[in-house]
Each structure stands twice: as C-alpha cells, then as structure tokens.
Amino acid sequence: MNIIWHGQSFFEIAVKSQESDSGSIRIAIDPYNEEIGLRIPKVEANILLVSHQHNDSSNAKALTGNYFLIDNPGEYEIKDVFIKGIRAFHDQVEGKERGEVILYKIEAEKMRFCHLSNLGQKELSSEQLEQLGEVDILAIPIDGKVCLDAKGAAAVISQIEPRIVIPMHFKIPGLKNDFDDARNFLKVMGKEDLQPQPKLKITLKDLPKEETEVMLLTP
C-alpha cells in the first residue's frame, strides 16, 4: 500500500489489484479546491471518497480517470477493495455548527486504513467504534480550530488504538486557513523530533507490532 498526503484531508492511496500482478487500484480521498491556497496535484483515481461537501474536501473535478464516487455512508466493494462509510460530526454539538462528515475505513492488501475526515467530536461513540473495528493506519485531523486539537486527537487515537497514525488537516506553507501546525500534536504524542516523509509505502509485515507509531507526511 502506497499512501501520499497532498495537504488538508486529501490522500492518494494505491493498493495492489488482485486482478493483475502489475496493476494497482488508486483511491483518492477529499480533494480540495485551490481557493484554500494550496495547488492541487494531478491525480488519477479509480475510486473517489468524499467525506463532506466543504470546498476543502469535495473538488471531484480536479481528478482524472473514470472513478467510482462514494459520498454517502454505507458498505461498498469495488475492485477487491472493501470500503465502509460511517456518519460522524464536524463539531462538538452533533453537527449543529458545521454539519456531518463521513469516516471512511478502507480494507485492502489485508490492511485497514481509516480516514477520520474533519472530525470534530471530542470522542467517538461506542457505536462508531464498533462500526470501525480494528484499524491499522489512521489519518486524523489536528488543526485545533474546526476539527480536533492535539489533545483531542490523542484521546481519539487512544480509543481506536491503531498501529500507525498520520496527522492531517493542519497548517502547512501556502494554506490560507489559520490552523495549528503539527508541533503541538507531535509534542503530545512524544514525537517532537519526527522527520517528515514524502509518502508511506507499507505491507502487512511492516506494521508495528507493539506501540502506535506516528508517521508525519509532507505534501
């Protein structure tokens, strides 16, 4: 599984196709509009996941390819990839301020990747946790303004207990939004000296066996 972060909540994931030894399935999640200050890269997708309709997460026109669009909760199976969408809230008042979002869990290559969208809840409910089940790789927002802050993200991570955590939706060069950067989150997680990487390439055997690891990606 190859995981690339393009800023905000926008991820590009490539997984091996069981139908072809050399082919791959490309999954895009929450492509943004350039109005937020970031330049959107060229991404071709087979599957597009949109977690909510804000301009930083729903720019489907930016992608190329004949992709299958998923923008509703439910269970889906496309090209040997199993996807589950779970309802959640963008704020701490059951969506009254910023509405709902969809948490996506992707299962492929015997691994489980979870994208928490622009989650604003202080914690996940027991029902949401049950629907999520076990998670190997977790992408979690940490902006401290419209989503979770560093301590809130750490609390949700403790609920889910993934093997790898990838922070997202935080301040990076070019972004117009006044968000927290990654420093507070890394401090809370005890990873102040973590060096960013351009992508995460991982197989089942590479997953950490004991403590949760933090992976800081750079667009």
C-alpha positions in Angstrom: 0.0 0.0 0.0 1.4 3.4 -1.0 0.0 6.4 0.9 0.6 10.0 -0.2 -0.8 13.1 1.6 -1.4 16.2 -0.5 -2.4 18.6 2.3 -5.6 19.1 4.2 -7.6 15.8 4.2 -6.5 14.9 0.6 -4.9 11.5 0.3 -3.9 9.4 -2.6 -3.7 5.7 -1.9 -2.5 2.9 -4.3 -3.2 -0.7 -3.5 -2.3 -3.8 -5.4 -5.0 -5.3 -7.6 -5.8 -9.0 -7.2 -7.0 -9.0 -10.8 -3.5 -8.1 -12.1 0.0 -8.8 -10.9 1.3 -5.4 -12.1 -1.8 -3.3 -11.8 -2.9 -1.1 -8.9 -6.1 0.5 -7.7 -5.9 4.2 -7.0 -8.1 5.7 -4.3 -8.4 9.5 -3.7 -10.0 11.0 -0.6 -11.2 14.6 -0.1 -9.5 16.6 -2.9 -9.6 20.3 -2.1 -10.3 23.5 -4.1 -7.3 25.7 -4.7 -9.2 28.6 -3.1 -7.7 27.4 0.2 -4.3 28.4 -1.0 -2.8 25.0 -2.0 -2.1 24.0 -5.5 -3.8 20.7 -6.3 -1.7 18.0 -7.9 -2.7 15.8 -10.9 -4.2 12.7 -9.5 -5.9 9.8 -11.4 -8.3 7.7 -9.4 -10.3 4.6 -9.7 -12.3 5.3 -6.6 -13.0 8.7 -5.0 -14.2 9.1 -1.5 -15.8 12.5 -0.4 -16.4 12.8 3.3 -18.4 16.1 3.1 -19.2 18.9 0.7 -17.0 21.8 2.0 -14.6 23.3 -0.5 -11.5 21.8 1.1 -12.8 18.2 0.6 -15.1 17.9 -2.4 -13.3 19.0 -5.6 -14.1 16.0 -7.7 -13.4 17.9 -10.9 -9.7 18.1 -10.0 -9.2 14.3 -10.6 -8.8 12.4 -13.8 -9.8 8.9 -14.6 -13.1 7.0 -14.7 -13.6 6.8 -11.0 -16.4 5.4 -8.8 -17.6 8.1 -6.5 -18.6 7.4 -2.9 -20.1 10.2 -0.9 -22.6 8.5 1.4 -22.3 6.2 4.4 -22.6 2.5 3.8 -20.6 -0.5 2.7 -19.0 -0.9 -0.7 -16.9 -3.3 -2.5 -15.1 -2.1 -5.7 -12.2 -3.9 -7.4 -11.3 -6.1 -4.4 -11.3 -3.0 -2.1 -13.8 -3.0 0.8 -15.0 0.4 2.0 -17.2 1.4 4.9 -18.5 4.9 5.4 -19.6 5.9 9.0 -21.6 9.0 10.0 -19.8 11.4 12.4 -19.9 15.2 13.2 -17.7 18.1 12.2 -18.2 19.7 15.6 -18.9 19.0 19.2 -22.6 19.8 19.0 -23.9 16.9 16.8 -23.4 18.8 13.6 -25.3 22.0 14.5 -22.4 24.2 13.7 -20.6 22.5 10.8 -22.7 19.5 9.8 -21.9 15.9 9.4 -18.9 14.1 7.9 -18.2 10.5 6.8 -15.4 8.5 8.3 -14.0 6.0 5.8 -12.4 2.7 6.5 -10.6 1.0 3.6 -9.6 -2.6 3.6 -7.1 -3.8 1.0 -3.9 -5.9 1.0 -5.1 -7.3 4.3 -4.6 -3.9 5.9 -7.2 -1.4 7.3 -6.8 2.3 6.7 -9.1 4.7 8.3 -9.7 8.4 7.3 -11.4 10.5 10.0 -12.4 13.3 7.7 -12.8 16.7 9.5 -13.8 15.0 12.8 -14.8 17.5 15.5 -16.3 15.2 18.1 -14.4 15.0 21.5 -14.6 11.3 21.3 -16.1 8.6 19.2 -19.3 6.9 20.4 -19.4 3.2 21.2 -21.5 2.6 18.1 -18.9 4.4 15.9 -16.1 2.4 17.4 -17.9 -0.8 16.9 -18.5 0.1 13.2 -14.9 1.0 12.7 -13.5 -2.2 14.3 -9.7 -2.7 14.2 -7.6 -0.1 12.4 -4.0 -0.4 11.2 -3.4 3.0 9.8 -5.3 6.1 11.0 -5.4 9.5 9.3 -6.6 12.1 11.9 -7.2 15.9 11.7 -5.3 18.1 14.3 -6.0 21.7 13.2 -7.4 22.8 16.6 -9.8 25.2 15.0 -12.6 23.4 13.1 -11.5 19.8 13.9 -9.8 18.1 16.8 -6.9 19.7 18.6 -3.7 17.9 19.6 -5.1 16.6 22.9 -8.4 15.7 21.4 -6.7 13.8 18.6 -4.6 11.9 21.1 -7.8 10.9 23.0 -9.4 9.5 19.9 -6.2 7.7 19.0 -6.4 6.0 22.4 -9.9 4.9 21.6 -9.1 3.4 18.2 -5.6 2.0 19.1 -4.2 2.0 15.5 -0.7 0.7 14.7 0.3 3.9 12.7 -1.1 7.4 13.0 -0.8 10.0 10.2 -1.8 13.6 11.2 -3.6 15.7 8.6 -5.6 18.9 8.3 -3.0 21.2 9.9 -1.1 24.4 8.9 1.4 24.0 6.1 3.1 26.6 3.8 0.6 28.1 1.4 -2.6 27.2 3.3 -4.8 30.3 4.0 -6.6 28.8 7.0 -5.4 29.8 10.5 -4.8 26.3 11.8 -2.4 24.9 14.3 0.7 23.3 12.8 1.8 19.8 13.7 4.2 20.8 16.6 1.6 20.6 19.4 0.4 17.2 18.2 3.9 15.8 17.9 4.7 17.1 21.4 1.6 15.4 22.9 2.5 12.2 21.2 6.1 12.4 22.4 7.5 12.7 18.8 8.9 16.2 18.6 12.0 15.1 16.6 10.0 13.2 14.0 11.2 14.0 10.4 8.5 14.3 7.7 8.5 11.8 4.8 7.1 12.2 1.3 5.0 9.0 1.4 4.3 5.8 3.3 4.9 2.6 1.5 3.9 -0.3 3.7 3.0 -4.0 3.6 1.2 -6.1 6.2 4.5 -7.5 7.6 5.8 -3.9 8.1 3.1 -2.8 10.5 4.4 -2.1 14.0 3.7 -4.9 16.5 3.5 -3.1 19.8 3.3 0.7 20.3 1.5 3.0 18.0 3.9 4.8 15.7 3.4 8.3 14.3 4.2 9.0 10.6 4.5 12.6 9.6 4.0 13.1 5.8 4.8 16.2 3.8 2.8 17.2 0.6 
